[in-house]
Amino acid sequence: MKIGEAARISGVSVRSLRYYEDEGLIVSGRCGNGFRDYCPATLERVRVIRSLLDAGLPVRLIREVMPYLGDASDAEEVCPEFLREVHDYRDRVAARIEHLSATQAALDAYLSTARPRIRERA
């Protein structure tokens, strides 16, 4: 099917389909006239990519783990390597949250003790 129909069926934009292809996440066939041609398996892969993006995974990580996923979109069928990658990513996100929370607490402490300076007019 052509890119417009593939976009409509998969629920992503034509631009997103081209981006996923540019990033090596999907591969489309080509028609005789050079137009992209998408098969149902590619559209299922797009749905998996969207769910991973919606879960907060960056394209870089999705690209690294897509070979491990195959056609599986069911969490019960996910391989251990993928789960390890997701776990590591989650740990990095948790560390950033912890750092940002500490920064927020420090700013809150500063703001609770800081007093506005009043300029005296000469």
ZAKOLDREN-65833 format. One record per residue (C-alpha): residue number from 0; residue in three letters; y, z, x. Coordinates in Angstrom, 1 decimal. Example, Ala and Ser with C-alpha at 12.3 -4.5 7.8 and 13.67 -1.06 7.14 Angstrom:
! residues 2
PT; lotor; torvex; yy; zz; xx
PT; 0; ALA; -4.5; 7.8; 12.3
PT; 1; SER; -1.1; 7.1; 13.7
END
This chain:
! residues 122
PT; lotor; torvex; yy; zz; xx
PT; 0; MET; 0.0; 0.0; 0.0
PT; 1; LYS; 3.6; -0.7; 1.1
PT; 2; ILE; 5.9; 2.0; 2.4
PT; 3; GLY; 7.9; 2.4; -0.8
PT; 4; GLU; 4.8; 3.1; -2.9
PT; 5; ALA; 3.3; 5.3; -0.2
PT; 6; ALA; 6.5; 7.4; -0.2
PT; 7; ARG; 6.5; 7.7; -4.0
PT; 8; ILE; 2.8; 8.7; -4.1
PT; 9; SER; 3.0; 11.2; -1.2
PT; 10; GLY; 6.3; 12.7; -2.3
PT; 11; VAL; 8.1; 12.1; 1.0
PT; 12; SER; 10.9; 9.7; 1.8
PT; 13; VAL; 10.5; 6.3; 3.4
PT; 14; ARG; 12.5; 7.7; 6.3
PT; 15; SER; 10.0; 10.6; 6.7
PT; 16; LEU; 7.1; 8.3; 6.8
PT; 17; ARG; 8.7; 6.3; 9.6
PT; 18; TYR; 9.6; 9.5; 11.4
PT; 19; TYR; 6.0; 10.8; 11.2
PT; 20; GLU; 4.8; 7.5; 12.6
PT; 21; ASP; 7.4; 7.5; 15.4
PT; 22; GLU; 6.2; 11.1; 16.2
PT; 23; GLY; 2.6; 10.0; 16.4
PT; 24; LEU; 1.6; 12.1; 13.4
PT; 25; ILE; 0.3; 9.1; 11.3
PT; 26; VAL; -0.6; 5.5; 12.0
PT; 27; SER; -0.1; 2.7; 9.5
PT; 28; GLY; -1.8; -0.6; 9.3
PT; 29; ARG; 0.2; -3.8; 9.3
PT; 30; CYS; 0.2; -6.6; 6.7
PT; 31; GLY; 0.3; -10.2; 7.8
PT; 32; ASN; 4.1; -10.2; 7.3
PT; 33; GLY; 4.5; -7.2; 9.5
PT; 34; PHE; 5.1; -4.7; 6.7
PT; 35; ARG; 3.5; -1.3; 7.0
PT; 36; ASP; 0.3; -0.7; 5.1
PT; 37; TYR; -0.8; 2.8; 4.2
PT; 38; CYS; -4.3; 3.8; 3.2
PT; 39; PRO; -5.2; 6.8; 1.0
PT; 40; ALA; -6.4; 8.8; 4.0
PT; 41; THR; -3.0; 8.4; 5.7
PT; 42; LEU; -1.4; 9.7; 2.5
PT; 43; GLU; -3.7; 12.8; 2.5
PT; 44; ARG; -2.6; 13.3; 6.2
PT; 45; VAL; 1.0; 13.2; 5.1
PT; 46; ARG; 0.3; 15.9; 2.5
PT; 47; VAL; -1.2; 18.1; 5.2
PT; 48; ILE; 1.8; 17.4; 7.5
PT; 49; ARG; 4.2; 18.4; 4.7
PT; 50; SER; 2.3; 21.6; 4.0
PT; 51; LEU; 2.5; 22.5; 7.7
PT; 52; LEU; 6.2; 21.7; 7.9
PT; 53; ASP; 6.8; 23.7; 4.7
PT; 54; ALA; 4.9; 26.6; 6.4
PT; 55; GLY; 7.5; 26.5; 9.2
PT; 56; LEU; 5.5; 24.8; 11.9
PT; 57; PRO; 7.5; 22.6; 14.2
PT; 58; VAL; 6.6; 18.9; 14.6
PT; 59; ARG; 5.6; 19.5; 18.2
PT; 60; LEU; 2.9; 22.0; 17.2
PT; 61; ILE; 1.8; 19.9; 14.3
PT; 62; ARG; 1.4; 16.9; 16.7
PT; 63; GLU; -0.7; 19.1; 19.1
PT; 64; VAL; -3.0; 20.4; 16.3
PT; 65; MET; -3.5; 17.3; 14.1
PT; 66; PRO; -6.5; 16.1; 16.1
PT; 67; TYR; -8.2; 19.3; 15.4
PT; 68; LEU; -7.6; 19.1; 11.6
PT; 69; GLY; -9.3; 15.8; 10.9
PT; 70; ASP; -9.0; 15.1; 7.2
PT; 71; ALA; -9.3; 18.8; 6.3
PT; 72; SER; -6.5; 20.2; 4.1
PT; 73; ASP; -8.6; 23.2; 2.9
PT; 74; ALA; -7.9; 26.4; 4.9
PT; 75; GLU; -11.6; 27.2; 5.0
PT; 76; GLU; -12.2; 24.0; 7.0
PT; 77; VAL; -9.6; 24.6; 9.7
PT; 78; CYS; -11.0; 24.8; 13.2
PT; 79; PRO; -10.5; 27.9; 15.5
PT; 80; GLU; -8.2; 26.0; 17.9
PT; 81; PHE; -5.7; 25.3; 15.2
PT; 82; LEU; -5.8; 28.9; 13.9
PT; 83; ARG; -5.2; 30.1; 17.5
PT; 84; GLU; -2.2; 27.8; 17.8
PT; 85; VAL; -0.7; 28.9; 14.5
PT; 86; HIS; -1.4; 32.6; 15.5
PT; 87; ASP; 0.5; 32.1; 18.8
PT; 88; TYR; 3.4; 30.4; 17.0
PT; 89; ARG; 3.5; 33.2; 14.5
PT; 90; ASP; 3.7; 35.7; 17.3
PT; 91; ARG; 6.6; 33.9; 18.9
PT; 92; VAL; 8.4; 33.9; 15.6
PT; 93; ALA; 7.7; 37.6; 15.2
PT; 94; ALA; 9.2; 38.2; 18.7
PT; 95; ARG; 12.3; 36.3; 17.8
PT; 96; ILE; 12.7; 38.2; 14.5
PT; 97; GLU; 12.3; 41.5; 16.5
PT; 98; HIS; 15.0; 40.4; 18.9
PT; 99; LEU; 17.3; 39.3; 16.2
PT; 100; SER; 16.8; 42.6; 14.3
PT; 101; ALA; 17.7; 44.6; 17.4
PT; 102; THR; 20.8; 42.5; 17.9
PT; 103; GLN; 21.7; 43.0; 14.2
PT; 104; ALA; 21.2; 46.8; 14.6
PT; 105; ALA; 23.4; 46.8; 17.7
PT; 106; LEU; 26.2; 44.9; 15.9
PT; 107; ASP; 25.9; 47.2; 12.9
PT; 108; ALA; 26.2; 50.3; 15.2
PT; 109; TYR; 29.3; 48.7; 16.9
PT; 110; LEU; 30.9; 47.9; 13.6
PT; 111; SER; 30.3; 51.4; 12.2
PT; 112; THR; 32.1; 53.0; 15.2
PT; 113; ALA; 34.8; 50.4; 15.9
PT; 114; ARG; 38.2; 51.0; 14.5
PT; 115; PRO; 40.7; 48.3; 14.0
PT; 116; ARG; 43.6; 48.4; 16.5
PT; 117; ILE; 47.0; 48.6; 14.9
PT; 118; ARG; 49.6; 46.9; 16.9
PT; 119; GLU; 52.8; 48.7; 17.3
PT; 120; ARG; 56.0; 46.7; 16.9
PT; 121; ALA; 58.5; 47.0; 19.7
END
